[in-house]
């Protein structure tokens, strides 16, 4: 992870700021749709700072530059930021948030500028209040100054073709989904809903794309009212098959027409309702941009709500759940084949392989599986100290050789037409230290505990987070990332609104039958090793002896199918119950995946050994 010299870029940006009378300029990570993962053309924060992690916020004044990121990326940011930058380690004691740091720069009436298309309206209001109290002004700057600095070297906007997601994998027609949304609009007495999140649009219309690496989405907006449904997407992306799929029920308009259209629509409907006693409004997601909110006419005409599309999308239907089960069988088989191959190469053949060689081999194995459509994120193939970098990305020429005498952490996933996978396994091909075995076993115990927990309907992922951390906490250990995130169905590998962790939003939405979420506790020692164990689990209703308060009780169904690492387990730390649970799991792995290796004695022998009873 080499540092980028940002001196010249910052100088050009500051010149533009001075010309436009801006004292402080803010650069978030997200694009105009608040996407977590973005197209290369929208990687503005990475361009100006040199830090390439998926989460972070940059702020530049005429004298200083600061970048804030969370615990997943502390190590990476320290390696990538040059001396022009101050790193704000989000969440640590006495470290200001990026908003606090920004507000501290505005004394004397200074102006803070931001592109309103890349921040949410809610965040803009909060920050504007903070800045105003400090004597400054928060200003929307419609021209993105980073794009101006980037110039001709900025990557082009993607123009990939949109594909139909067939009903046999979607499980519900897009016309049914739109009708359900209209019923929700009727309940809320709303004029319509502006859909701005890309995965929500893809899900709503049963379409998929490839505009953003690893995320099967396409640049678009959508507007649904009680009588109309409009999809804003460039016509060049649409094949005749897609147009036939949408039929005459959906109006198609150019992507860039959204802002003028919603402004005209808002004015027209607002005028039509001025004489009525009941003022109806449009709905936008709380994740919609400040620019979109402004085009609609602001708070007087808009209600920001948690997206009704996002809520329904997160509750998978039976077809989607079965797709998740099936794709994880194929994906689990791919992982077992990879780990068997890697061990043989390192130990028996003495091969010299680096982390990218490993990641490439795993992708080639996955690519042979039915319905494979690509990876779901950059493979984290990390050896030794690199495994302590939570979101490590190896790069050829700058990565490490895989050391058979050290921890090897592999966090990877695939996009299949019937589902999305995300699995982490931590392996050791030599003799682990006692600390490595202890830490691994405590993480494994937490992974099992969360998978087995039962809880009343209405429980949130915020409430369950401690279940996975309890064994680490008992030893004074912990990890700086969430315990679980929602997962899409052939969509984004990180999907809201549910998750398991201490983020405030995870306390707002309870877990529901049909949610798919990861279970991934870990432990990391900077400069030494990292451990993470991740399975995908699906929320289901369970039977309990009692039902306090007449509430249904819920639990999890595990779908990930590849073994844990025997060498790293300290058997003395496991209860008999936990051993039995692991044995049952490994038997399931064998039963469901061994048939893939009928002509592969190497993987068969490896799988038989790794799934043998404790």
N, C-alpha and C positions, 0 to 999 in steps of 0.2 A: 504494500500500500504506500505508494510514493506520494510525497507532497507535491502539490501544484503551486507554482509561484503566482500568487494572485495580485501582485503589486500593480501591474499594468492594468488589469481589469478593474481594480478598485479605483485607480486614478481616472479612468475613462468614465466610470459610473459617477464619481464625485464631480466631474466636470459637468455632466448632464444634470446632476442634482442642483448644482450652483446656477446653471442657466435657467432652470425651472423653479428656482427659489424654494427648494426642498432641503431641509436640514437633516432629516433622518429618513432612510428608505428601508422598507421592510420587504423581505423576500421569503415567503413560506415555501414549503416543499410541494404543495398540492397544485393541480391544474385547475381549469375552470369548472371541473365537475367534482372537486374535492376528492379526487382519486388518491389512494395511498401509493399505488404503483403507477407510474406515469410513462408517457411516450418520451423518447429522447429529446424531442423538440421542447418539452415542457420542463426539463431538468435544470431550471434556472438557478435554484439554490446550490445545486452541485457545481454548476458552471462558475458562479461568482465566488464560492468558498473553497472548492476542491474536495469537499466532504461528500461522499457518494451514498451514505446510508439513506434508508427510505424515510426516516423521520428526523426532522430538524427544522429550525427556523433561523434565518440570518437577518441581522439588522446592521445597517451601515450608516455611520455619521460621517462628517467631514474629517474627523480625527480618529475614529475608532471603528472596529467591526467585531461583532459578537455572534456566536452561533450557539444555540441551545439544542440539546438532544437528550434522549432518555438513556437509561442504564444499559440497554442493549448495545449502544454504540459509543460508550465512553472511550473504550480502547481504540476503536477504529478512528474516531474523531481526533484523538491525540496523535495518531500516526499520520493523518491526512492533512490537518490544518497547518498552514505555515505561520510564520511569526506575526503576520498581520492580524491574526484572529485571537479573540478571547473565547475560550470554551466555557459555557455555562452548563454544568452537569445537573440537569433537571431532576428535581426530587431530593437532592441532597440538602442537608441543613445549612442555612445561611447563604444558599445560592439563590439569587433572584430569578424569577421566571423571566422569559424574554419580554413579556408585557411590562413587568416591573422595571426591567433594565431600560426599555425604550422610554417609559414615562419619566425615568430619571434624567433623560438627555434633553428634555424639552423646556427647561426653565428659560424664561425670557421671551416667551411667545414663539418658540420654534415650531416649524411645520413638519409633520410626519406624513410621508406619502406612501401609498400602496396601490397596486393594481386591484381594483374592486372585483375583478372577475376571479381572483384566486384566494379570496377570503370570504368567510360566511358573513351574512348580515348580522347574526348574533354576536360573533367575535368582533366585528367592526364597531358595533354599538358599545360593547364593554370597553374596548380599548379607547374609543373616542372619549368616553366618560373619564377614564383614568388620565388621559393626556390633557383633557380640559381642566381637570382639577389641579394639574401641575402647571397650568398656564400655557399649554401648547395647543396646537390645532391638528386634527387628524383629517387628511384630505385624500379623496379618490383621485388617482392619476390614471386616466384611461390608457395612456401609452405605457406599455411595460418597458421600463428603462433597461432591464437586463437584456431584453431582446435587442434593444438598440446597441448595447455594448457588444453583444454576441455577433450581430451582423450576419454576413453571408455564410459564416461557418456554422450557423445554427442549423441543425438537422431539419429537413422538410417535414411538414405535417403528414402523418400516414394516410394512405388512401387505399387500404386493403379492402377486399370484397367482403360483404356480409353474407353469412350462411344461415340457412333455416335449421332450427333445432326441432327435429321431428317429434310428433306427438308421442311416439313410442318411448322417447326418453324424457320429454317434458312432462307428460302425465296429465296435462290440462291445456285446453286450447287457449289461444290469446284472447279470443272473443269472450270466453267465460271469465278470464282474468279481468278484462276491462269492465264487464258487467258487474263483477264483484266490487271493483273500485268505484264504480258509479253509485252503488248502494251505500258505500262508505261516504261518498260526497253528499248523498241525500241525507244521511244521518247527521252529518256535520253542517248541513245547510250551506254548502260551499258552491261557488260558481264553477270551480274546476281545480285540477291539480296539475302543477307544472313539475314534470319529472326531470331531474337534472343529473342524478347518479347513473353512471353508465351501466353498471350491472343490473340496476332496476329496470332500465329500458330494455336491455337484452332479454331479461327474464319475462317482462310483461308481454313482449311481442313474439316470444319464442324464436329469437334470432341470436346469433353469435357472431363475433368478429375477431380481428387480430390486430387492432390498432395499437394496443399496449402490450408489450412483451409479457407473456405468461398469463395474461388476463383476456379471456375470449370476449372482449367487448369492442364497441365501435363508437366513434365520436357522434353524438346525437343528443337531442332534447326531445321531449314529448309533452304534449298538452292533451289532457283528457277532461272533457266537460260532460254534462248530462246528455248532450246530443252529438258531440264531435270527438274524434280522436285524430290527432295530428302527430306525425313523426317527422322531426327535422333532421335530415341526414342528406349528405351529398348524393346526388343521383348516380354519380360514377361508381359508387360502392354497391349499387343494387343490380343484381342479375334479374333476368325475367322470372326465374324461379322464386326469388324473394318477393317480387311484385305480385306474382300469382298467389303466393302464400298470404300476403296482406289483403289482396283483393280490393274491392271498392269500399270496404268499411273504414279504411285508413286513408287519410289525406297525407300526401307526401310533400314536403317543402324543403328548401335548401337549409343546411345547418346554420348558416350565418343569418338567416332571416328571423331567428327566434326573438331577439331583443326588440326589433321594430314591431313584430307581430304581437308579442305579449303586451307591449305598451299600447298598441291600438286596441287590442282585445279588452284590456283593463279599462281604458277610457270609454269604450263603447258600453260595456256592461255597467260601469260605475254610473254613467249618465242615465242608463235605463232604470237603475234602482234608486236614484236620488229621491224620487217622489214616493217611494214606499217607506213604510215605517221600519221594516226589517232590512238592515244593511248586510248584504251577503259579501263575502270576500273570496278571493282565490287562496288556495293552499299551496305552500311550498314546503319542501323538507327543511328542517333546521340545518341541513348541510348545503342548502342552495346558496349561491354566491350573492354578495352584496350588490353586484352589478345587475343580477336578475331581479333582486328585490327592488332596486331603484327603478328598473324599467317598468315594473308592475305598479309603481306608485307608492312604494313604502308601506309603513305600518297601517296607514289608513285603509289600504286596500288588500293587504296580505296578512294571512295568519301563518306563522311558521309552526309546523308540527313534526313530530317524529313520523317519518314516511310510512303511510299505510301500505305502500308497495313493498318497502323493505321488511316490514313486520310479517307480511304474508309470505314473502319469498323465503324468509328464514325458517318457516315451518314447512318442511319438505312433504310432498304427497307420497303415497305408497310407491308409485313408479320411481320417483327420485330416490327414495330410501332403498329400494331394491337395487337400483343402479349403483348406489354407494356400496352396498354389500358386494356386488359382483366386481366392480372395478378394483376394490381393495384386495380381492382374492388374486387377481392378475398382478396387481402392483406388489403385493406381498411376495409372490413368487419371483418377481423381478429382483426385489431386494435380496432375497435369499440367494439367488443365483449370483448376484454381484458380490456379496460378502464371501461366498464360497470361492469364487474366482480370485478375489483380492487376497484372501488368506493363502491360497495355493501359490499365487504369484510371488508374494512376499516371503513366505516361509519355505516352501518346497523348491521354488525355482530361483529364489534370490534375486528377483527382478527389482529394478530401480524404477519406481513409479512416483510421480508427483501428484499433488491433490487434484489438479486439472485432469490428469490421465484417469484418475478414479472417477471423477464426475462424468467425463465423456463416456467411459465404459458403461456406467450405470444408465446413462441416457440411451445408449445404443441397445441395451438389453430391454429397457422399457419400450423402446420404439417398435419392438417386434410383437408387442401384445395387442390383442384385438381392441379396436376403438381408441387407440392412443392418438392424441391430437397435439401433444407437446408437453413441456414441463409446466408445472404450476408456479414455479419461482426458480431463481438461481440456486443450483445445488450448493449446499454448504458442506464441502468436503474438506475436513480440517484435522490436522495431526498435531499432537503435543500441545504446545502453548497456543497455537492458532485456534484450538477448540475452545479456548477461554474467550475468544472474540465471538460474542453471541450471534451476530449476523455476519459472519465472515464470508467473503467471496474470494475464492482463489483465482489468480490470474496467471496465465502462462508466462514464465520468465521471472515472476516475482513471488511465486508460491514455494512451499516446502515439499521436499520428498517425504512420502509417507513412511514413517518410522515404525517398524513392526514392534519395537520395544516401548512404544508410547501409546497413549489413548488415541483412538481415531473416532471422531464424531461426524456422522453423516445425516444431515437434515435435508430431505428431498421430497419431491412430489410430482405427480403427473396429472395432466388434463386428459380425461377420457370422455368420450361423448356421453357416457352414462354416469359420470361423476368426477369429483376432484379429490386427489389424495395429498396427504402431508404426513410424513412419518420420520421420526428421528430414532436412530439407534446409535449407541455408543459402544464401540468394540475395543478389544485389546487382543493382539495376536502374540503377545509374549507373556511376561510375568508382571502383572500390575502391582503397585505398591499397596500397602495396607490402607493408606488414606484414600487412594483411588477406589479400592473395593468398598470401604466404609461409605464414602460419599455416593457411589453408584447404588449401593443397596438401600440407603436412605431415600434416594430419589425414586428407586423402584417401588419401595413401600408406599411412598406418597402417590405414585402413579396408580398403584393397585387400589389404594384407599379411596381415591376419587372415583375410579371406575366402579367401585362396589357400593358407593354411598346411596342411601335412599333418602328422599326428602319430600315434604308435602308440596302439592301444587301451589305456586305462588312464590317459591324460593328463587332467589336470584343467584347468578354466578358470583356476584360479590360475596354472598354469604358462604359459598362453598370453597372459596379460595384457600382458606386455612386448612381444609381437609388434606390437600396435597402437600402443604408446607410443614405439617405438624412434626414429622420425624426429623426434618432438618432443623426446625426451630428448637427442638428438644436438645440438640447438640450445639446450639448457638450459630447455626448456619442458615443461609437463605439464598435467594436468587433475585436478580433485578429485571424481571420481566413478568408478564402475565402468565397465568397457568393455562389458559385456553382461549381460543378465538373461534368464532363461527366460521363455517366453511360452506362455500357455494356448491351448487350442483352443475358441474361443467361451467363454473363461473369463478369469481375471485376466491383465492385460497383464504383470504381474510375477509370475513363477511359479518357486518353488524345485523341487528343491534345488540345481539347477545354475546357473551363471553364469560370467562372465569378469571377474575383478577380484582385488583383494587381500584381500577378506573371508575370514576363516578358513574359513567353511563351504564356500567354493569350492575349497578344497584337500582336502575330504573326499569329494567325489563326482566320479568321472570322467565325462567326456562320453561319451554313447552314441548309437549310430545311432537316429535318431528324435527326438532332442532338437531343440527350436527355440529359438534364442537370438538376442539382438540383437548387433550389431557397431556400436558408437557412440563412437568416440574424439571428443575435442573440444579446444577451447582458448578461454579467456575472459580478457579484460582488463577488470577492474571499471571502470565508468564510461565505457567506450569501445565494446566490441563483444564478441560471443560467436560461436563457430563450433562446430557439431556436425554430423556426417554419420552417419546411422543406417540400416542395412539389417537385415532379418531374414534369418538364415541357418539352415539345417537340417543336422544332422550326418548324414553318409552314409559308407559304406565306399568307399575309392578303391583303384585299382591303383597299385602302386609296383614299380620294377625289382627291389628286394630287399625281404625281410620279415625284418628282424633279430629274432631270438628267436621266429620263427614267429608273430609277432603280426599281426593285421589292422591296416591303417593306415586312418585316418579323415581326412575333410576336410569341407568345407561346400558346400552347395547354396544359392545366393542366390535369394530369392523376391521381394524388393522391386523394383518396376519403375517408377521415375520418374527423370528425368535428373539428373546433377550440374550445378552452375552453371559454365558455360564462362567467364564473366567473372572468376571468382575463381581460376581455375587458372593457376599460373605454370608454363608449359610447360617452362621450363629446368630445373625441379626433378624432372621426370618422366623415367624411363628409357623407352626404346623399348618394352620389354616392358609397362610400366605403361600407356603410351598405347594399345598394342594391346588390352590387357585392357579399358580404358575403351571403346574403339571397339566391341569385341564386346558389351559390356554394353549400350551405347546402341543397337546394332542389335537386340538382344533386346527392349529397351524399345519400339522402333518396331514390330517385328514383332508383339508381343503386345498392344499397346494402341492403335495408330493406327486400328484399325477402329472404335473408339468415337467417332471424330471425323469420320465421313464427311459429316456435315451441319454441321460446326463448323470453318470455314476458319481462324478465329483460333487455336484450339488446334492444328490441324494444322500451320499455319505455325510456331508456337512450337516444337512437338515436333520438326519437321523440322530447324529451326535448332539446337536444343539437342542433338540426337542425331547431327548431322553428324560425320563422322570428323575426328579431330585430324590 
